[in-house]
Amino acid sequence: MQQSPDLQDPRAMATEIDAEIRALPVQNAPNVRAIRRKYSRQLKRADPKLMLDLARELVENYGYRGVPYELIQSHKEAYQSLGEAELEELGRGIDSWWSVDSFARLLSGPAWRDRQVSDELIHKWAGSKDCWWRRAALVSTVALNVRSHGGTGDAPRTLEVCRLLVADHDDMVVKAMSWALRELVVHDPQAVREFLAEHEDLLAARVKREVRNKLTTGLKNPRQPRRDHQ
């Protein structure tokens, strides 16, 4: 009979979580999330430090992103303990659109929205030489504006980040710029129109096309099935 991992030992838990995920017949998002939810229930009253240590183990030693980020997001005290140092440690090594977006959507964006970290931190990422951190800065603005995730609309903070990256034509940054502006359309379409007009000569053609489509039709690409993100 398999023994449960020691719920006070983050290394043992990380090893067990990894083993359970590897043992799945189909390693898809719903099945992996079911394992994460099981541990979230078991660790509901765990010390926030333990949760952060567990997340670090899963990120650093097993290469997971979504699972550790969701474990923190779903644990109120662990999430509220996030600051600049914790975010940068948990984001270390982000190197793909999915790892960046998991990090920014689940952790850095909400923490910034809730004023747990400063605008300066996000602006620092926008100035990074690493395109993935620049993307993280833009995707972090999504949390300010998506109503279903607690966003109430914040044109000044969103557009300040967009201005820092307005001339950046790296593909992953361009896609994130479009996403950031499209999410803001719901709250302040006039501010978005003015931003497009002000930076007409610098913005990538894709950004202008997709955002104007959103402003006029409500969709990024009106002729394609709706996937209004990224």
N, C-alpha and C positions, 0 to 999 in steps of 0.2 A: 504493500500500500504506500502510495507516494505521500511524503510528509509535506506539510505546508511550510513555506519559507519563514524564517524568523522575521517577524514584522518590525523588529527593531534594528535589523541589519540591512542597510541599503544594498550592500554588495550581494548578499544572498537573494534579496528580492529581485535585483536586476538580473541575476543569473536565472532565476526561476521564470521571470517574465520572458526573457529571451528564449528559454527552452520551450515554453508554452506556445510562443509565436511560431517557432521553427517546427513544432509538432503539428501545426494546423494543416489539415488536408488541402485547404485552399487559403492562401495568405492574402485575402482581400481586405479592404478597409472595414467592412462590417464585422468580420471575424476578429480582426486585430482589435477593433474598438471594444468588442465584447470582453476581451481579456483586460483591456485597460479599465473598463467600467467595474469589473470584478475587483480589481485592486483599489480603485477609488472608493468602493464601498467598504472594503476591509480597512482602508487607511483614513477613513473619514475623520477620525479624532487624532490622527498622528500629529506629532510636533512638526511645524513648518520646516524646521531645519532638516529633519529626516526626509521630508518630501523633496527638498532641494538637493540633498545628497543623493537620493535615489535618481532624480532626473539627471544629475551630473554623470552618474555611473552609466545610465542608459545612453546618454549622448557620447561621452568620451570613450567608453570601452566597448559599446555595442553598435554605435552608429545610428541609433534611433533618433527621430526628431518628433514626429507627431505624438507618439505615446508619452514621452516625458513631458512635452509641452501641455498635453491634455491633462496629465496627472496634476500638474501645478494649477492649470486654469480651473479645474474642478474642485480644488481644495482652497477654500476661501482664505485661510490664514497664510498658506504658502504663497498664493497669488499676491496678497497684500504685502508680503515681505519682499517682493521684487523691487530692486533698485537698480541703479546704473551698473554696479559691479556684477550683480547676479545676471542681468540681461546679457551683458557682453560676454560673460563666461558661457552661458547657455547657448548663445548665438555663435560662438567661436567655431569656425569651420564651415559655416553655411556656404554652399557652393553649387546650388541648383535652384531653379524656380520653386520647386516644391518645398525644399528645406527653408528657403527664405520666407515663402508665403506662410508656412506653418508657424515659423517663429514670429513673424510680424502680425499675423492675424490673431494668434492665440495669446501671445505674451507682450511683445513690445508695443504694439498699437493700443491694446486695452490699458496697459500700464501708463502709457503716455496720456491717453484720454482721461484717465482717472487721476492725473497729476502726480503719479508716483515717481516719474522721472521728468526732467526738464526738457524744454524745447531745444536747448543747446545740445543735448545728447543726440537727438534726431538730426539736427543740423550738422553735427560732427560726422555722422554716418553719411549724410548727403555729400560731404566733401571727401569721402574716402577714395583711395586709389582703386579699391576693390569694387567692381561693379555690383557684386551681390549685396554689399552693405548699402550702396546707393539705392538699389532696388528696395532693400528693407526700409529705408527712410520713407520712400514713397508709399509702400504697401502699409506702413504703420498709420498713414493718414486714413486708410479705409475705416479703421475702428472709430474715427471721429464722426463718420457720416452714415454708416450702415445702421438703420433703425433696429433691425432684427437682432443686432448685437450690442445695443445700448448707445449707439451713436445718435447725437442730437443735432449734428451739423456744426461745422466749425470752419468757415471759409478762411479766416485770417491764418490759422495755423496750417491748414491744408495748402493754401496758395503760397505761403512763405517757403515751404519745402519745395513746391513745384518750381518756384522762381530760381531756387538754387540749382536746379537740374534742367532748366528749360532748354539749354543748348546741348545736353547730353544725348547723343544718338546711338548709344549702345542699345542693342535690340531689347534686352531684358529691362532696361531702364525706360525705354520708349513705351513698352507695353504697360509698365507700372504707372507711368505718367498718365496714359490714357485711362487706366483703371481709376486712379486717384481722382481725376477730373470728372469722370462719369459718375462716380459715387456722390460727388458734391453737387452735381446737376439737380438732384432730387431736392436739395435744400436751398440752393442759391444759384439758379440758372443764370441770372444776370451777372453775377460775379464771374462765372465761368466764361460767359460771352466776352466780357471785358478783358479777361486774362488772355483768351485766344486772340483778340484784336491787338492787344498790347505786344504780344510775342509772336505775331504772325510770321515774321522772318526767321525766327529761331527754332520754333517747334517743328518736330518731325511731321512729315505729311500724314503718317498713320494716326498720330495723335489728333491732328486737326480734323481728319476725316471721321474718325470714330466718335470723337466728342461732339462734333456737329450733328452727326447722325443721332446721337443720344438726345441732343437738345431738340431736334426737330421731329424725331419718330419715337423716342423712348427706347431705341435699340442701338446697340453698337454697330451691327451689320444687318440692316433690315431684310436683306434677301437671304440670310442664312438662319438656321435654327437658333433659338435664343441660347446664348452662352455669354451673358453680359458680365464678364470678369476678365482678369489677367490683362 
